[in-house]
Amino acid sequence: MTAARVGSRIVAAVVAAAAAVAGVVAGPVVAAGGPTVAAGGPAVAAGGGAATQSPSAPAGWTVSSGDVRVRCRMTVGGSFDAITSALAGTLRGGPRGTVEVDGELRVDLATLGTGIALRDDHLRDSYLEIERGTAFRHAVLTGITLRESLPDGDGRHETAFTGTLTLHGVEREIEGEAALRRRDGRLHVEATLSLSLEAFDIPPPRYLGVGVRDEVRITIAFDASPSGGARTNGSP
């Protein structure tokens, strides 16, 4: 065998070895016109379709409808509810398996109604003091953390949660329980929590000589739709 033929075989072997290593690192390469999978994530070769989203990309959700119900227990027994459907917000989870949720839920307290006009006026003007500005007119929940992340796929998931509630110009940490149900790309959430009016510098309301106990029970229920073209099979 001539030196030239030996040299050419050595070169061919080196090229083949390099190609094998490249195949391990970069993944499979499809013929021209199809996608090429690179080490840093999916890419698409010329003529292929649009790039697919990274599996770790967070999912975004926008509240489409919902309501908030505040159960107020009276000092003489019995209770009444203050209700509003003025709930809005956008939530975005972290990478799959994480429990932190970015975004906020915001409630317009000026729309709370108890079914009695005079009581509603007293609630909004004398106790919530909504005319004092945005920090008083709105209740805002941020920094939401689920104890257990929302699993992939449709179904119901129950978990405790914590968050930061700004109400009556005061910011406090809160905790509660939530049931999340995902179906056909939509998310339904039902959450409950209790809070002390005194903790938010709200004096216990009184109406016609009847007072309201310090602790109130809040139920939040809403439907949310995927926003921004986000995945529907990851964290909320």
N, C-alpha and C positions, 0 to 999 in steps of 0.2 A: 504494500500500500504506500502510495507516494505521500510525501510530507504535506502536499497541498490538500489531499483528500482527508488526511488525519486532522489537519487544521480546520477544515470545513465541518467535520463531524463534531469536533470540540465546540465550535461556535454554535452549532445547531443544538447541542445538549445544553449549553448555557442559556440560550434563548428559551428553550422548552422549560427549564427549571424556573426561570424568571416569570414565565407566563403562568406556571402553576402557583407560584407564590402570590402573584397578582390576583389570581382567581380566588384564593382563600381570603385575602384581605378585602377585595372589593365585592365579592359575591358574583352571582351568575351574570353573564353578559348576553343579551339577546341580540339577534341579527338586526341590521339597520332597519329603522322604522318602528322598533319596539323599545321598551324602557330599559335603561341601564341602571342597576342598583349600585350606588356608591356607598363607601364606608360611612359617610356622615349622614345618611338618610336617603330616601327615595328621590331619584331624579328621573327625567324623561329625555330620551334622545330625540333628535330632530325627527318630526313626522309622527311622534307618539302623542298620547293624550296628555291632559293636564297632570301636574304633579299631585300625588296623593298626600294627605295631611299626616304629619308625624303622629304615631300612636300616643305620644306623651302630650300632645297639644291639649290645652284645657277646653272644656265645653262652656259655652256661654248661654244664659237663659234670660229672657225678658218677661216680666210679669204681664200677662194678658188680661187677667181678671182676678178679683179676689175680694175678701172682706175681712174686717177686724171686728171682733166682738169683745167688749170689756164687761165682765160680770161684776156688778157692784152689790155687795151684801149690806143690807141696812141694819142699823143698831137695834131696831125693834123686831127684827125677823123679816124674812122675805128678801127679795133682790130685784134688781132691774138691770137691763143691758143697755150699754151705749154702743151703737153700731155705725160703721162706715164702710163704704166700698171704695173709698179714695186711697187705694193702695197701689204703689208703683215701685219699680226697682229693676235693676239688672244685676245678675250674679254670675260670677265666673270662677270655676274651680281651678286648682292647680293641676299638676300632672297626675296621671292615673294613680290611685292609691293614697293620695294625700287627703287631708281633712279640712284644710283652710279654704274659705270661700271669700273671694274678693267681691266688692260691690256693696250695695246697700238696699234696704227696704225702707220706704218712706211713706208715712201716713199723714194726710192732711186733717188735723184735729178740728178744723173749723167745720168739717162736715159731720162730726159725730152727732148722732141723734138718739134720744131715749124714748121718743113717742110723746113727750110733753114739751111744748114749745118753751114755756117759762123755765122749766128745769134745764133745758138745753142752753138757754141764754145764760143762766147762772153758771153752768158748767164751763162754758167757753170763756165768759168774761171775768168771773170772779175767782175761778179756781185754776183753769188752764192758762188764763191771761194771754190769749192768742194775739191780742193787739200789741204785745210788747216786742214782736219781731219774729223772724223765721225760726229762731231757736225755740220759740214758744208755740208757734203755729204748727210746727211739724214734729213728729216723733220719728227718729231715724235709728235704724238698727244696722250696725256695721261690725266688722271683725268677727264674722260668724265662723265658728269652728265646730265641725261635727265630731262626735266621739268616734264614730266609725264611718269611713268613706262610703259613698254610694257605689254599690257594685255595678258591673256592666249588665246590660240586658234589661228587658222589661221585668216588672214585678214590684213588690212592696218592700220597703226597708225602713226599719224603726231605729232611731238613735237619739241619744241625748245631744244637746248642743250648748254652746256658750256664745256670748256676743257682747257688744257694747251698745247700750241704749242711751240716746240723747233725748231727754224729755224735760219740758219746763225749764230749759236752759241748763240742765244738770246732766252730767255724764256718769253712768254707772254700769258695772259689769252685771250681766244677767245670765240665767241658765234656764233651760227648759227641755221639753221633749218634742220630737218631731217624727212624723210618719211621712215618708216620701214614696210616691208611686209613679213609675215611669211606664208609659204606654204609647206606642205609635209615635215616638219622637217627642212627646210632650211630657211635662213634669207636673205632678200635682203634689202640693205640700200642705200638711195640716200640722201646726205647731201650737203648743200651749206653754204658758209661763205665768208665774205669779210675781207681783211686785208690790212694794210698799209705797204708798203715796207720800208718806213723810220722807222717805229716802230721796225723793225728787222735789222736795220743798213744796209739795202741794198740800194745802190744808184739807182735812177731811170734809168733803162737801156736806152741806145741810140743806134740806128743802122742806119747807113748811114744818120746821121743828124736828124733822127726822134726819138723823145723820147716816153717813156711809162709813163702814168699817175701813181701817187703814189698808188692809190687803185686798187687792183686786186680782181677778183671774182673767187673763187675756188669751183669746183663741185667734190665731191667724190662719186663714186658708186661702190658697191661691193656685191658679194654673199658670204655667210658664211655657213659652215656646222657645226653641233654639234661636239664638240671635247671631248675626255676623257669620253665617255659614259654618257654625261650629259643629263639632261631632255631637251625636246624641247618645253615645255609648261610653261616656267617661264620667268624671266627677261632675257635680252640678255647677 
